Amino acid sequence: MPNKFLTIVNRHYPPNPGITGESAWDLAQYLIEYHGFEVRIVHVKRSDLGGGAVREPIGKTFSIPTLYKGKKGFLKLVAGFFDGFFLVIKTLQVRRGPVLCMTSPPLLPFWASWLFPMFGARWALWSMDLFPEGFAADGVIKASNPIYRFVHWVTYRFAPSALFALGPNQASYVQNSYGKKIPTTIIPCGVLLNQPLDPDRPSWRLNDDKIYFGYAGNLGDAHSDTFLLALIQHLNPQKHHLILALYGTKAEKVLSIAQQKEGITILKNIPRSQLCFIDIHLVSLLTQWTHIAVPSKAMSSIGAGGSILFCGSKEADTWALLQEAGWYIDENGDINKQVQAFLEKLTLPEVLQRKQKAIQVSFHLKEMLINAYEQVAAFAQI
């Protein structure tokens, strides 16, 4: 019988293909295989869109039903708030060892920060997208609102024993929010130790000399549709091809325009195992979301050997960690002119050079990931 235990709590977990659940799965597999842990995972029983393989769950899983499965904003927000509460209660009932708390559903750390200490549970925070900050960045509520200020105060009142953050800049932001130094390790989201790549070329990747761009995943409130529309406008079908597999609040508008353009293939989904057939992955993060979110698709893309074209702030961890393997578009500048100039100057040899850099960066990210997993194991055994 194992004498090492860890409990992970998160909204998503396989067979749900969401990246946060896949990240928890990847960590659980590592701890079980290399350290003999018993890993328990508490999650919400539901399914969401995602780009990963449908994995078989690993570890001992415990699920709770969600209060609402629809997409209406207010109902989804209320359901997420109470889903977080019931996840924490379930975790307290079934946990073994310390708890690694992720940040989905929004406000899960709001409940964790006072209920875990109240019941004597030692816990660490694995920060993905941050809330309530995300609500303010999204314009749902003002940061000066008394309700927001109360939720923010409760969320950051009691610090966890350890922090596992998406990047160094997010880590500094979270520590400042807690107002104290916390033992911190970086776990880049989107990099997986167990991520097979398809050996066969998919039907959408032709054997031609064109540069293949791709946007696979969520085009939501944190992302720039202006950036993607500029690339669609200036795409040269003789030199470029764009693969789109979009969902999210801004997807419908972009897809309606993309359907009328040459040189674009629209797919329902691109599995992460096929990301290696895209040369340049399009990634964006609006400036107000800097540190609050770090697009996992950027890490997944680099891990698959592709380069990125990033539109956002240079303060973002996406650029801090991946800039050697990509190009930059300033989100606060004239995006249309920047994209036009980029496409006019871009050459295939330059793309191949960046993709070679991506392989080196990917190797470094996986080293970082293994070190982080070892730090999680060390935290759980103290």
N, C-alpha and C positions, 0 to 999 in steps of 0.2 A: 504493500500500500504506500502511495506517495506521502511524504511528510512535508511537502512544499505546496502551498496553496496560493491562489490568486483568484479574485472575483472581478470580472469586467462588467461594467454596466453601460449600455448604449442603446439607442433606439434600434439600430440596424444590426443584423447578423445573418450570415447565410442560412438558408438559400436565397435570401434577399441579396441582390447584387450591388447594393450601395457601397461606395468606396470606404466609408468609415467602418462598416461591418466587415469588409474584406481585410481591412487593416487589423481589426481585432482578431480575425481568423488567423492571419499571418503570424501575429504575435503569439497567439495561443498555440499554434502548431510548433513554433520554435521552442516555447517554454516546455511543452510536453515532450518533444522529441529530444532536445538537448539537455534539459535539466530535470526531467521527470516530474514536472508539476502536475497537480490536479487543477485545471482551470475551469471555473464556472462562469458562464456568461448569462446575464439577465438582459432581456431585450423585449421589444414590442413585436407582437405577432402581426406582421403586415408585409406588404410588398410595395416597393417603389422602383421607379426607373433607375437604371444604372448601366454602366458599360462593362461590367465584369462577367466572368464566367459564373454559372450557377454552381457554387461549391457545396460539397457536403459538409454539414456542420461538424466541428471538432470540439472536444471538451464536453462538459455537462451543461446543457442549456435549460434555461427557465424563461418562459415567455408570459407576457401579460397581453390581454386584448386592448386595442386602442379604442378610445371613446368615439372616434370619427375617422372614416376612411376617405372622405371626399376632399375636394380641392378649394372649397370656399374659404377665403382668407381668414375671416374672423373665427369661424368654427374650427378651422385647422389650428389657429393660434390657441384657442381655449383648450382644445383637446390635447395639444402638445404640452401645455402648462400642467394639466392634471396627469398626463402620461408620465411626465417626469416625476411627479410625486409618487405615483404607484410603482414606478421602477425602483425608486429609492426604498420604499417600504418592502417590496419584494426582495431587494438586495439584502436588506437587514434580516429578512427571514431565512434566506438560504445561503448567505455568504460563508465562505471558508477563507481564512487568511485576510490580508488587507484587500482594499477595494481600489481598482483603477477605474475612475469615473471619466467618461468621455463627455462631449458637450452637445449631444443630440438625444432627445429633442431640445429645442431652445429652452433655456432656463433649468435644465437638469442640474447644473451646478448651484443654482439658487436653492434647490432642495437639499442637495448634497452637503453644502457648506455649513448648514446648521444641524441637519438631522444625523449625519454621520458622527460628528463630534458629540452630539447629545447622547447617542447610544454607544459611544466608545469604540467606533469603527475607525481604524487607521486607514487613511485614504490618500491617493495621489490623483492629480488632475491631468488628463491627457487632452489638451486643448486643441480642438478643431476650429470650427467657426465659433465666434464669441458672441454671447448674448447676455445682457440686453443690448449691448452696443450695436448689434446688427439691426435691431428695430429702429434705433436712432439714425443709423446710416441709411436705412431704407425709407426714412421719412414717416414711419408708422407713428412715432411719438417723438417729442422733443426731449433733448437731454436735460432741459431745465424743468421738465414736468415732475411734480412731486412723486407720482407713482414710479416713474423711471428712476428717480434718485433713490427711492426706497429699495426697489428691486436691486439696483446696482450696489447699494450699501450692504444688503443682506448677502448678495452673491460673493462679495469680496471681504466680508467681515472676518471669517475664519479661514485662514490659509491652510491648504493641504500640506502633507508632510513632504511631498515632492511634486515637481511640475515637469511634464513632458510636453513640449511645445513644438509647433510646426516649423519654426525657424527662429534664429537669434533675435530678430527684431520683434516678433510676436512675444517671445519669452520676456524681453525687457518690458514690453507693454503690460503683460499680465503681472509681472512682479511689481511694477509701479502701481497697478490697480490694487494689489494686496497691501502695498506700503511696506513691504519687507522682503528680504532676500530669502529665496526658497531654493533648495537643491534642484538644479534644472538640467535637463538633457533634451537635445533636439531629436525629434522623430519626424522626418519629412514624410508627409502623407501623399500616397500615390506610388511610392516605391515599395515593391513587395519582393520578398525573397523567393516566394513561390509564385512566379508569373510566367507560365509557358508562352512561347511565341509560335504562331502558326508557321509551319515550314512551307506551305503552299500559298502562292500568290492569289489573293481574292479576285473575284471577277471584275471588281471596280478598278483595280490597279492594272492598267494596260502596260504592255512592254514597249513603252515609247520613251522619248527623251524629255518629256514634260516634267516640270516641277510640281509635285503634288502637295497641296495645302489641305489641312483638315481641321474641322471644328467638331469634336465629338463630346457631347454632354450637355450640361445645363447652361442655357443662356438666360440667366435670371436677373434679379434685381441688382446683384453685385457686379454684373458684367456689362460691357459696352457693346450695344448693338450698332452704334455709330461706327465703331472700328470695323466690325464685320461687314457692314453695308458698304463702307469705303473700299474694302478689299474686293467685294463682289463687283462694284462699279468699275474698278480699274483692272480687273483680271483680264489678261490677254489669253484667250483660248488657244492661240497658236503655241504659247510657251507654258501655260499654267493649267492646272486642273484643280478644282476645289471639291472636297468631299464634305458633306454636311450631314450630321446626325444630331439633331437638336431637340431639346425639350425645354420647358421653362416659360416664364412669363413674357419673354421677348421673342420667343422662337417663331410664333405664327407670322408676325410681321416680316421677319427676315426671310422665312421660307416662301412667302407669297411673292416676294421680289426675286428670290433666287430661282424660282421655277421658270421665270421668263428669260433667263440668261443662258448663254452657251458656256460650255466648259465646266459645268457643275453637276455633280451626282448627289442626289439626296437619298439617304438611307434611313431606315428606322433606327438602326443601332450599329455601332462599330465595337465589337468586343475588344477588350484591352489586348488580347492576343494578336490582333491585326494592326495595332497602332504602328508597328515597325514598318508598314508599307506606306506610311505618310512621311514626306520629307520635312515639312514645316508645319508644326501644330500652332494654331491660333489660340492665344490665351489673353484674357483681359481681366482687369480688376479695377473698378472705379476707385478713385483716390480716397473717397470717404470710407471705403472698406479696407484700406491698408491696415494691416495687423489684425483686423477682425476676421478676415478670411485669407486663406492661401490656396489658390486653385489646385486641386489634386491632379487635374488633367495635365498640368505642366510637368509634374514629377513623373507621372505615368508615361508621358511622351518621351522624356529624356531617358527613362528606364528602358524604353523600347528602341532606343538608338536614333530617335528623331530630334530635330532642332525645334526651337520655338520662336515665334514672333510675339513679343509681349507688349501689350498696351496697358499702361498703368503708371504707377509711381516708382521711381528708382529706390525708394525707401522700402518697398515691398520685399518680403522674403523670397518671392518668386525670382526677382531680379538679383537679389543678393546671392542666392545659391546657384543660379542657373545661367548667369549672364555670359559665360564663356561659350555656351552652346546656343546662343540666340541673338536676336536683334531687338531693338527697343523702339517703341512708338510712345511719345509723350502724350499721355491722356489729356493734359491741360493745354497742349498746343493745338495746331491745326491738323487734326487727324487725317483729313482727306488729302491734304498736300503731302504729308509725311508718307502715307501709304502709297500714293502715286509715285513719289520719288523712289521709294524702296523697290517697288515692282519694276520700274524702268531700269534700275541699275543691277538688279539681282541676276547672278549668273549661276549655272549649274555647278561649276567648280567651287564656287563660294559655298553653295549649299552642302556639297560633299565634305568640304573642310569643316563646316560647323557640325555636321553629323559625326565626324571623327572625334571632335571635341566632346560631343554628347556621350560617346562611349566612355571617355575618360571621366566625365562628370558623373555618369551613372555608376561607375565603379566606386567613386568616392562616396556617393550617396548610399550605396549598399554597405560600405564600410561603416558609415555613420549609423545606418539602421541596425546593423549587428551590435555595434557598441551600445546603442540605445536599448535594444532588447536585453543585453547583458545588465544594463543599469536597472531595468524593470525587474529582472530576476534578483538582483542584489537588494533592491528596495523591498521586495516581497519576503526576503529571508531575514531581514533585520529583526 
